Amino acid sequence: MGGGPSTVSLVVAGSGAGALGFLAAGYKSAAAMSSEISAVRAATGAAFGVNVFVPGQPSADRTAISGYLATLVPEAEAVGAVLGDPSWDDDEFEAKIEVLLEDPVAAVSFTFGCPSPRLVATLRSAGTVVIVTVTTASEAAMAQSAGADALCVQGHEAGAHRGTFANRPNPTPEPGLLALIEHVSAVSALPLIAAGGIMEPAQVDAVLTVGAVAVQCGTAFLRCPESGASADYKAALGSGRYTSTAITRAFSGRAARGLVNQFMVDHPDAPAAYPEINNATRPVRAAAAARHDAERMSLWAGQGYRSATERPAAQVVTDLCGHLR
């Protein structure tokens, strides 16, 4: 859960309860990621992992980006902010990989693309399990060919950014998690980790029945005391104000599922330009958060967000999977 919710405390609590907690390297510097790795190690001897974003290509349609950002000027003015520079960056990908090779963790998962076979082999030789997030059977086949140890199969129910390899303007409809597990199982014999809307023990049982060997949860932990989500974000998840989720590009230029707020409703036509749009809207989102304006915040959440509670992270792990032990 990049952008704040995934904290050292959450990883320590989850791993201590028997889960494999993951630090989110996305939107952090390599130095900050390294510091968090050290902090987790200082707090627990349990295994944990790190999730890394695979950089895409810069958008070629600067006109579309400029046109979209022009529509956001009133949003920025409303919260006393100025739009940021719609620049492209690689999220310090190479620097993060260097840290993870020098100081290996138990597992590294990749989102937004598939690392090269050479990189996968190098990480594996360092003793790290490599996991690739996939949203289609074709992506699963690519990840298997690259040498991945396991696949995180992300159904369309999942909250936050879609893990698609390509950021296409008009993506094809994606199957639900159960169907996707079956599709991926037909092309890959790798262990499958199910992700997407898993909030209850019955859902855990369902994905294990169709072929997954483990589950990955995000939204279930958003309201935990160890979560780094803001108080307003947590309140929105439990509020009657927000009654549904939808997939949008409005905040980042990449498809992501969140609570339907006014910003999402007012800006349905964002171009496929990530991280350019994300960098441009960052000051607006930060200013909105400072003003407790949830209508202009990116409230990422999966379809099962109503089941997220304020239970401690260890209790969430026990409630979800304790019956399997």
BAPAVEX-289829 format. One record per residue (C-alpha): x, y, z negated. Coordinates in steps of 0.5 Angstrom, whole numbers, plus 500, padded with zeros to 3 digits. Example, Ala and Ser with C-alpha at 12.3 -4.5 7.8 and 13.67 -1.06 7.14 Angstrom:
<rs>
525491484527498486
</rs>
This chain:
<rs>
500500500504506503503513501503512493499507491504501491508503485514500481509498475504495480509491483512489476505487473503483479509479479509478472502475473505470478503474484509476489509484488511488494514495494512500500518502503513506508514514508520513503527515504532509504535512498528512494526505496533503494532506487525503486528496488533497482527499478523493479529489478531492471524491469523484471526478473520475477521475485518481489518483496519490500514492506517496512514500518517498525518504529514505535515510541514517541507519544508522551502526551504532548498536551493531547497532541497540541489540543487536537492540532488546534482543532485542525487549524480551520481545516488547514486554512480551508485548503491554504495550508499550515499544519506541519511539525508534529515530530516523531521519526523512525522512518529511516528504519535502520538505513532501510535495513542496511540497504536490504542487507546490502541488496537483499530482496526475496521477502521483507514484511514488517508492519507496526511491530515485530523486529528483533530475533537478531534482525530476523536472523540476519535477514534470513541469513542474507536469503530473505524470507521474513514476514511479520504482520499480526492482528492477534494471536499474542502478536503471532506468538511473539513473531514466531518466537522472533524467528519469522518465516511466515505471518501476514494475518490482518483482519479488521476488514483491511484497509489503511493502517492496522498492523497492531504492534502497539498504538493503544488509545483504546484498543480491544475489538479485533476479530474478522479475518476468518476467525483471526486465522483460526485464532492464530493457527491455534498458537502458531504453525507458521505459514499464514498469509491472509489479508483483509477485504479479499476482493473475490475468488470465493474469499480466496477460497474461504481463507485457504479453507480455514488454513491460510496458504496465500492471500495479500490484497491491497484495496483490490489494486487501488483503481488499477492503471498501475496504481499510484493512487490519485485520480480523485482517490480512484474516483472516490472509490467508485463514487456513490458519495462514499457509502461506508468505511470506518477506522479512524485516527483523525489523519495519522494518530494511528488506527486506519480504515478508510472511506468515511469523508467529512474530515473523519466525521468532524475529527473523531477524537485524535490521540494515539500519537503516530507518526506525530499526527501524521506528520502534522496533517501531511501538508493539509492532505497534500493541499487537499489533494492539489485542490481535488478536495476528497473530503480532507484526503485520507481515502484508505480502503478496505471493506470490500472497496466496492469491488475495486475496478479499473482492471489492469493489475495482472487481470486482478491477479488472474481473476482472484487466483487463476482458478487455483492454477
</rs>
